[in-house]
Every structure is written in structure tokens, then in C-alpha cells.
Amino acid sequence: MTPTLPLATPTNARRWLVSLLRPSRGRLSCALLVCVLAELAALSLPFALGGLVDAAGLADRREVIGFAAFALGGLLVAAVLATAGAMLLTIVLESALAQIRSRALSAALGLPAEEAATVSAGELTARGVDDVEALREAVGGPIPQLASSVAAVAASLAALATIHPAFVLVCLLTAPVHAIAVRTYLRRAPRLYDVERAAVARRASGLYDALHSREAVRAYGSEQRASALFARRSWAVVRAALSIRVVQSRFFLRLGIAEMLGIVGLLVLALVLTRAGVVAVGEATTAMLVMLALFAPLSGLLLITDDLLAAGSALRRLVGLVDAGERHTSAGQAPVRLLERNGAGARPTDQACPAIDLASVTVYLGNATALRDVSFTIGAGQV
């Protein structure tokens, strides 16, 4: 099997990411605060609709107009704040992503020659391109959605407690199902994502190697062998993706069960409280609308776990690359031999050592032997 670069542990990856974001913690906190305010402003709609139910029963036209204006103003404020929060968050995350790209490139260039020679160029390409792209996709969607979903869940729970504390207890009906769904998913999904990323890297490595040595492959008639190897690696990616989809389907099923329990429980509780005269019909309507609004970000929060796990796997691979390169750099590299120019051309300053010295070299292309037991020496200035 082709040697691969090390994979960082989840703890090291989290520590590395926190240290990367620490200089921007002020802007990051401001972005999260704006997202929370946006979700609080968005709750004006369910509260206004609940008020409209009571106002319509009283045939009070002024209150109807007032609630409509309240809902419209709240939604406008929410839109402005959500846009501002998303922009602030994107600026912080894109800056961090640029640093990740730079450090990954520096680490790849800083790998020692003996280690870089044992790693396929496709592996380096997969970590430097595919894994960075996976992080970029997370920065563009799932991570901002994570921030807004967390803010929306917190705001919705606070709104339910404001209407009546008993409505918050309904959420406890769904908590065990959500906990089981998340625990089962997180027990299997991270490992499957690591397998998928590794399979993608092997496929990219095989394609790169085949294209790089296409002349030798043709010369030795190894086209079918190379094609079969690439097909096996491609099917390995497909199998890994299908395994993830099976786990995802079971995860989504449990989320649907949790949402059903929450809606049924809230309907029953609202009926009991309205008949007892504890809450008005409009308040019960508001609670139902808030609960429905709660399930969207809560489900979204759990659904983007899929994208976040993929990004986490990519981050672990990138941190492994960065650690390997920076570890070699911090240990100190061998001095580079400088070249001098004279009439005879470039030559090393150390004349005692030959430029190239090979002894008993054998080269295989597949099962065919291209070179066997070759030895030669090229002196300085001869090439």
C-alpha cells in the first residue's frame, strides 16, 4: 500500500482550529451576537400571528393593523441583521481558510525529501485541493447555518418559556429521541467519513500516477491493469459514500419521529391549557408556530452534522499535513548546497562529492522490470 501522511487526532485538530481563530474572537463573537438578535427579531411573526387570532375574535381593526406592522417590521430587522451576521461570519471564516491554505502549502513544500518521495503526489494533491475545497464548502454554508440554527433554537425556547413554561416541557419529549439519533450517528459517521476521504485520496493518487506515467504504461501494455486499478478505487469511493447514506437515512428517520412527538405533544398540551383558561387561543397558536419554527433550525442543526463531519475529516487531514511539514521545519533542515557560476557552468561548492551517485538500482513498472542493477556516477558540472 502507498504510504500516506499522518492524520491528526480530533483533539489536535480542534486545538489547532481554536488557535487559528483566537485572533479573530472579537469579530466572531460580534457575528454570533448579531445572529442571535436576528433570530429574536424573526420571532415577531409567530407572536404577531398569535395576536391576530385574538384580535380577529374581538373584531378590533386597529390591533390587526398593529400586529401586521409589528410582524413586517420585525421581519425587515431580522433580514438586515441576518445578512450582517452572515457577512461578518464569512469574513472571519474566509480569513481563517486563507491561512489554512497558506500553511498547508508551506507544509507540503517543507516536507523532507525522503518523506515526500514515499508519498504519492495524488495524496498531496488531495490534501491540498480536495480537503481545502471541503472546508471551503463548509465555510460557505454549513458553518453559518450552524450559527443561525443555534441562535434560533435558543430564541425559540426562550419564546416558549415566555408564553408558558409548560410548553418548554414538550421539548423534553423530543430530547431523548434526538439524543439517541445524534449518539448513534456520531458513533459511526466520523469513521465512515475518514474512510471516504482516504478513498477519495487514493483515487486521486491513482489517477495522477497513471497520467504522470502514461508513456511507460503504454510501453509495457499496462493500460488494462491501470484502468482496473482506477475502477477498483472509484468503486471504493462509491461504497464508502453508500455506507454514509445508509447511516444518514436512519438518522433522518429518528429526526422525523422526534418532530412528530413534539407536534402531537404540543397540540395536546395547548388543548388542555386553553380549556382550563390558562392560555388564550392566540397564545396557543403562537406556541404552535414557535414550535414549528423551532423544528426547522433544530433539524437543520442536526442535518448539517453531515457536512460538518466531512469538514472535520478534511481538517484532520490538513492538520496532519501541516504538522508533518512544520515538525520538519522546526527540527531544522539540512543546508542547501549553493551553486557557483563560472565558465564551465554550474557546479557545487563542494567539489569532493558527485552530483549524482546511484548504486545497484532496479526499477519496476508494474510486474515488468525496466532497469536491473544499474550503477553510475555523474560528477559535478557534467549535467
Secondary structure in CASP SS format (residue, H / E / C, confidence):
PFRMAT SS
TARGET T0000
AUTHOR 0000-0000-0000
METHOD secondary structure of the structure
MODEL  1
M C 1.00
T C 1.00
P C 1.00
T C 1.00
L C 1.00
P C 1.00
L C 1.00
A C 1.00
T C 1.00
P H 1.00
T H 1.00
N H 1.00
A H 1.00
R H 1.00
R H 1.00
W H 1.00
L H 1.00
V H 1.00
S H 1.00
L H 1.00
L H 1.00
R H 1.00
P H 1.00
S H 1.00
R H 1.00
G H 1.00
R H 1.00
L H 1.00
S H 1.00
C H 1.00
A H 1.00
L H 1.00
L H 1.00
V H 1.00
C H 1.00
V H 1.00
L H 1.00
A H 1.00
E H 1.00
L H 1.00
A H 1.00
A H 1.00
L C 1.00
S H 1.00
L H 1.00
P H 1.00
F H 1.00
A H 1.00
L H 1.00
G H 1.00
G H 1.00
L H 1.00
V H 1.00
D H 1.00
A H 1.00
A H 1.00
G H 1.00
L H 1.00
A C 1.00
D C 1.00
R H 1.00
R H 1.00
E H 1.00
V H 1.00
I H 1.00
G H 1.00
F H 1.00
A H 1.00
A H 1.00
F H 1.00
A H 1.00
L H 1.00
G H 1.00
G H 1.00
L H 1.00
L H 1.00
V H 1.00
A H 1.00
A H 1.00
V H 1.00
L H 1.00
A H 1.00
T H 1.00
A H 1.00
G H 1.00
A H 1.00
M H 1.00
L H 1.00
L H 1.00
T H 1.00
I H 1.00
V H 1.00
L H 1.00
E H 1.00
S H 1.00
A H 1.00
L H 1.00
A H 1.00
Q H 1.00
I H 1.00
R H 1.00
S H 1.00
R H 1.00
A H 1.00
L H 1.00
S H 1.00
A H 1.00
A H 1.00
L H 1.00
G H 1.00
L C 1.00
P C 1.00
A H 1.00
E H 1.00
E H 1.00
A H 1.00
A H 1.00
T H 1.00
V C 1.00
S C 1.00
A H 1.00
G H 1.00
E H 1.00
L H 1.00
T H 1.00
A H 1.00
R H 1.00
G H 1.00
V H 1.00
D H 1.00
D H 1.00
V H 1.00
E H 1.00
A H 1.00
L H 1.00
R H 1.00
E H 1.00
A H 1.00
V H 1.00
G H 1.00
G C 1.00
P H 1.00
I H 1.00
P H 1.00
Q H 1.00
L H 1.00
A H 1.00
S H 1.00
S H 1.00
V H 1.00
A H 1.00
A H 1.00
V H 1.00
A H 1.00
A H 1.00
S H 1.00
L H 1.00
A H 1.00
A H 1.00
L H 1.00
A H 1.00
T H 1.00
I H 1.00
H C 1.00
P H 1.00
A H 1.00
F H 1.00
V H 1.00
L H 1.00
V H 1.00
C H 1.00
L H 1.00
L H 1.00
T H 1.00
A H 1.00
P H 1.00
V H 1.00
H H 1.00
A H 1.00
I H 1.00
A H 1.00
V H 1.00
R H 1.00
T H 1.00
Y H 1.00
L H 1.00
R H 1.00
R H 1.00
A H 1.00
P H 1.00
R H 1.00
L H 1.00
Y H 1.00
D H 1.00
V H 1.00
E H 1.00
R H 1.00
A H 1.00
A H 1.00
V H 1.00
A H 1.00
R H 1.00
R H 1.00
A H 1.00
S H 1.00
G H 1.00
L H 1.00
Y H 1.00
D H 1.00
A H 1.00
L H 1.00
H H 1.00
S C 1.00
R H 1.00
E H 1.00
A H 1.00
V H 1.00
R H 1.00
A H 1.00
Y C 1.00
G C 1.00
S C 1.00
E H 1.00
Q H 1.00
R H 1.00
A H 1.00
S H 1.00
A H 1.00
L H 1.00
F H 1.00
A H 1.00
R H 1.00
R H 1.00
S H 1.00
W H 1.00
A H 1.00
V H 1.00
V H 1.00
R H 1.00
A H 1.00
A H 1.00
L H 1.00
S H 1.00
I H 1.00
R H 1.00
V H 1.00
V H 1.00
Q H 1.00
S H 1.00
R H 1.00
F H 1.00
F H 1.00
L H 1.00
R H 1.00
L H 1.00
G H 1.00
I H 1.00
A H 1.00
E H 1.00
M H 1.00
L H 1.00
G H 1.00
I H 1.00
V H 1.00
G H 1.00
L H 1.00
L H 1.00
V H 1.00
L H 1.00
A H 1.00
L H 1.00
V H 1.00
L H 1.00
T H 1.00
R H 1.00
A C 1.00
G C 1.00
V C 1.00
V C 1.00
A C 1.00
V H 1.00
G H 1.00
E H 1.00
A H 1.00
T H 1.00
T H 1.00
A H 1.00
M H 1.00
L H 1.00
V H 1.00
M H 1.00
L H 1.00
A H 1.00
L H 1.00
F H 1.00
A H 1.00
P H 1.00
L H 1.00
S H 1.00
G H 1.00
L H 1.00
L H 1.00
L H 1.00
I C 1.00
T H 1.00
D H 1.00
D H 1.00
L H 1.00
L H 1.00
A H 1.00
A H 1.00
G H 1.00
S H 1.00
A H 1.00
L H 1.00
R H 1.00
R H 1.00
L H 1.00
V H 1.00
G H 1.00
L H 1.00
V H 1.00
D H 1.00
A H 1.00
G H 1.00
E H 1.00
R H 1.00
H H 1.00
T H 1.00
S H 1.00
A H 1.00
G C 1.00
Q C 1.00
A C 1.00
P C 1.00
V C 1.00
R C 1.00
L C 1.00
L E 1.00
E E 1.00
R E 1.00
N E 1.00
G C 1.00
A C 1.00
G E 1.00
A E 1.00
R E 1.00
P E 1.00
T C 1.00
D C 1.00
Q C 1.00
A C 1.00
C C 1.00
P C 1.00
A C 1.00
I E 1.00
D E 1.00
L E 1.00
A E 1.00
S E 1.00
V E 1.00
T E 1.00
V E 1.00
Y E 1.00
L E 1.00
G C 1.00
N C 1.00
A E 1.00
T E 1.00
A E 1.00
L E 1.00
R E 1.00
D E 1.00
V E 1.00
S E 1.00
F E 1.00
T E 1.00
I E 1.00
G C 1.00
A C 1.00
G C 1.00
Q C 1.00
V C 1.00
END
